[in-house]
Amino acid sequence: MTPPASRLAGARAYMNAARDKLDAIQHTQIEAMDQAATAMARTIQANGLIYLFGTGHSHMMAEEGHYRAGGFAAVCPVLASGLMLHEGAVTSSTMERTSGVGPAVLARYQPTADDVLVVFSNSGVNAVPVETALAGKAIGMTVIGVVSLDYAAHTPAGPTGKKLADVADIVLDNQGVPGDALVAIGDTGLKVGPLSTLAGAFILNAVLTEVAWRLHEQGIPPPVYISANMPGSKEHNLQLVEQFRARNPHL
């Protein structure tokens, strides 16, 4: 039998490291979260949309905010199959470094200056997320970047010569480390236990919860989906879908 002291030592190492990082986000990112929540609340009050975008594993953050229990109907994911992983991970890694792709993807959604664009990029340097952020800025959108500033500091900029943190109006640091993984495996030089997905979802849902809280305090019903398994959800959710379907092609 495994001695109690060493049972799940690896799992405990990851959970402790991740907990420390989430605590660091809570203690260091309050001002940036406040700014992000202010921008999003203003957008919803103006009948705008909150667009979420990322490439590779960061694309999961776009889906995290889309059509889910407790999620905002005013959130629209920006999705392109070639930038995700299911049609070819190696190809998607090449594409996210290809100049010109990001602006073309964003343009399909026809966003306006009333909208917010949240770009998730752990390294903050690849061409597609940076150029997408620049395209959003050119439209007049408020651009929020969620990035590991430490990782970005150790990585050269892409073809624009800029990093996501240089472009975004509001920067949220996910407190990640270079390479993303938190736990060293002995002296092998290998590390496991990536943080960015956990931290990205933590940041996104914290900010959206603050938005809902503020709207409620102002007497504005937040446009939030209810779980399909809860009473009254069908009618409530259908009304929200009909309200946003014309502007969100993924509904």
C-alpha positions in Angstrom: 0.0 0.0 0.0 1.2 3.5 -0.8 2.3 5.3 2.4 -0.1 8.1 3.3 2.6 10.8 3.1 3.3 10.1 -0.5 -0.2 9.3 -1.7 -1.2 11.5 -4.6 2.0 13.5 -4.2 1.9 14.7 -7.8 -1.8 15.6 -7.7 -1.2 17.5 -4.4 1.7 19.4 -5.9 -0.4 20.5 -8.8 -3.4 21.4 -6.7 -1.3 23.4 -4.3 0.5 25.2 -7.0 -2.7 26.0 -8.9 -4.4 27.2 -5.7 -1.4 29.6 -5.1 -1.8 31.0 -8.6 -5.6 31.5 -8.3 -4.9 33.3 -5.0 -2.4 35.4 -6.7 -4.9 36.3 -9.4 -7.4 37.3 -6.8 -4.9 39.5 -5.0 -3.2 41.2 -7.9 -5.8 41.5 -10.7 -8.7 43.3 -8.9 -8.1 46.6 -10.6 -7.9 45.0 -14.0 -11.0 42.9 -13.3 -12.9 46.1 -12.2 -12.0 47.7 -15.5 -13.0 44.7 -17.5 -16.3 44.4 -15.7 -17.0 48.1 -16.2 -16.4 47.7 -20.0 -18.6 44.6 -20.3 -21.4 46.1 -18.3 -21.3 49.2 -20.4 -21.4 47.0 -23.6 -24.4 45.0 -22.4 -26.3 48.2 -21.5 -25.6 49.5 -25.0 -27.0 46.3 -26.5 -23.5 45.2 -27.6 -21.8 41.8 -27.5 -18.8 40.4 -25.6 -16.7 38.5 -28.1 -14.3 35.8 -26.8 -11.4 34.6 -28.9 -8.4 32.3 -28.5 -6.4 29.8 -30.5 -5.2 26.3 -29.7 -6.2 25.4 -26.2 -7.1 29.0 -25.5 -10.1 28.6 -27.9 -11.7 26.7 -25.0 -12.2 30.0 -23.2 -14.4 31.2 -26.1 -16.6 28.1 -25.6 -16.4 28.4 -21.8 -18.5 31.6 -22.0 -20.9 30.4 -24.7 -24.5 29.1 -24.1 -24.0 27.6 -20.7 -25.8 27.5 -17.4 -25.0 30.7 -15.6 -23.4 32.2 -18.7 -24.3 35.4 -20.5 -26.4 35.3 -23.7 -24.6 38.5 -24.8 -21.4 36.5 -25.1 -20.4 35.3 -28.6 -17.5 33.0 -29.3 -15.2 33.7 -32.2 -14.4 30.3 -33.6 -12.4 29.0 -36.6 -11.9 25.3 -36.9 -8.4 25.6 -38.3 -7.3 27.4 -35.2 -8.7 24.8 -32.9 -7.2 21.3 -32.3 -9.7 18.8 -33.5 -8.9 19.0 -37.2 -5.2 18.8 -36.7 -3.2 20.0 -33.7 0.1 20.5 -35.6 -1.7 22.5 -38.4 -3.5 24.7 -35.8 -0.2 25.5 -34.2 1.2 26.7 -37.5 -1.9 28.7 -38.3 -1.9 30.6 -35.1 1.5 31.9 -36.1 0.3 32.9 -39.6 -0.1 36.6 -40.3 -3.5 37.8 -41.7 -5.7 35.0 -40.4 -7.0 36.7 -37.2 -8.5 39.9 -38.8 -10.3 37.7 -41.4 -11.8 35.5 -38.7 -13.0 38.4 -36.7 -14.5 40.2 -39.7 -16.9 37.4 -40.3 -18.8 38.4 -37.1 -19.2 42.0 -38.0 -18.4 43.4 -34.6 -18.9 47.1 -33.9 -17.4 49.8 -31.6 -20.1 49.1 -29.0 -18.7 45.6 -28.5 -15.9 44.1 -26.3 -13.3 41.7 -27.5 -11.6 39.4 -25.0 -8.5 37.7 -26.4 -7.0 34.8 -24.5 -3.3 34.0 -25.4 -1.1 32.5 -22.7 2.2 33.5 -24.4 0.7 36.7 -25.7 3.0 36.7 -28.8 1.5 34.6 -31.6 0.4 36.4 -34.7 -3.3 35.5 -34.8 -4.3 36.6 -31.3 -2.2 39.8 -31.5 -3.5 40.7 -35.0 -7.0 39.9 -33.9 -6.6 42.3 -31.0 -5.3 45.0 -33.4 -8.2 44.4 -35.7 -10.6 44.9 -32.8 -8.9 48.1 -31.8 -9.2 49.4 -35.4 -12.9 48.9 -35.2 -13.1 50.8 -31.9 -13.8 47.8 -29.7 -12.6 47.7 -26.2 -10.0 44.9 -26.2 -9.2 42.9 -23.1 -6.2 40.6 -23.1 -5.8 37.6 -20.8 -2.2 36.6 -20.8 0.7 35.4 -18.7 2.9 38.4 -18.5 5.8 36.3 -17.2 5.6 33.9 -20.2 5.3 36.9 -22.6 8.4 38.5 -21.1 10.4 35.4 -22.0 9.2 35.1 -25.6 9.9 37.3 -28.6 7.1 39.1 -30.3 5.7 37.8 -33.6 5.5 39.5 -37.0 3.7 42.7 -35.8 6.6 43.4 -33.3 3.9 43.7 -30.6 2.6 41.5 -27.8 -0.9 41.2 -26.7 -0.2 43.2 -23.6 1.0 46.1 -25.8 -2.2 46.1 -27.7 -5.0 45.5 -25.3 -6.9 48.3 -23.5 -7.1 46.2 -20.4 -4.7 43.4 -19.5 -5.5 40.6 -17.1 -2.4 38.6 -16.0 -3.3 34.9 -15.4 -0.1 34.6 -13.3 1.1 31.7 -15.4 4.7 30.7 -15.8 6.8 30.3 -19.0 5.8 27.1 -20.7 2.5 27.0 -18.7 3.1 23.8 -16.8 3.6 24.1 -13.0 5.0 20.9 -11.6 8.6 19.6 -12.3 8.9 15.8 -12.6 12.1 15.1 -10.6 15.3 16.0 -12.5 13.9 15.0 -15.9 13.6 18.6 -17.1 9.9 17.9 -17.8 7.0 19.8 -16.3 3.3 18.9 -16.2 0.1 20.5 -14.9 -0.7 23.4 -17.1 -2.5 26.4 -15.6 -3.8 28.6 -18.4 -7.2 26.9 -18.9 -8.0 26.8 -15.2 -6.8 30.4 -14.7 -8.6 31.7 -17.8 -11.9 30.2 -16.8 -11.4 31.5 -13.3 -10.8 35.1 -14.6 -13.6 35.0 -17.1 -16.3 33.7 -14.8 -15.2 36.1 -12.0 -15.5 39.1 -14.3 -18.9 38.0 -15.7 -20.2 37.3 -12.3 -19.2 40.9 -11.3 -21.0 42.1 -14.4 -24.2 40.3 -13.5 -24.0 41.6 -9.9 -23.6 45.2 -11.1 -26.5 45.0 -13.6 -28.8 43.6 -10.9 -27.8 46.4 -8.6 -28.8 48.9 -11.3 -32.2 47.2 -11.8 -31.2 45.6 -15.1 -31.9 41.9 -15.4 -28.7 40.2 -16.5 -29.2 38.2 -19.7 -28.0 34.9 -18.2 -29.0 31.4 -19.2 -30.5 28.9 -16.8 -29.5 25.2 -16.8 -31.8 23.2 -19.0 -32.5 20.9 -16.1 -34.0 23.6 -14.0 -37.7 24.6 -13.8 -38.7 27.4 -16.2 -35.5 27.2 -18.1 -36.9 26.4 -21.5 -39.0 29.5 -21.9 -36.3 31.7 -20.3 -33.5 30.5 -22.5 -35.6 30.5 -25.7 -36.3 34.2 -25.2 -32.6 34.9 -24.9 -31.7 32.8 -27.9 -34.3 34.7 -30.0 -32.9 38.0 -28.8 -29.3 37.2 -29.7 -29.5 34.6 -32.5 -29.2 37.2 -35.3 -25.8 38.3 -34.0 -24.4 35.1 -32.7 -24.0 32.5 -35.5 -23.3 29.7 -33.0 -26.7 29.7 -31.4 
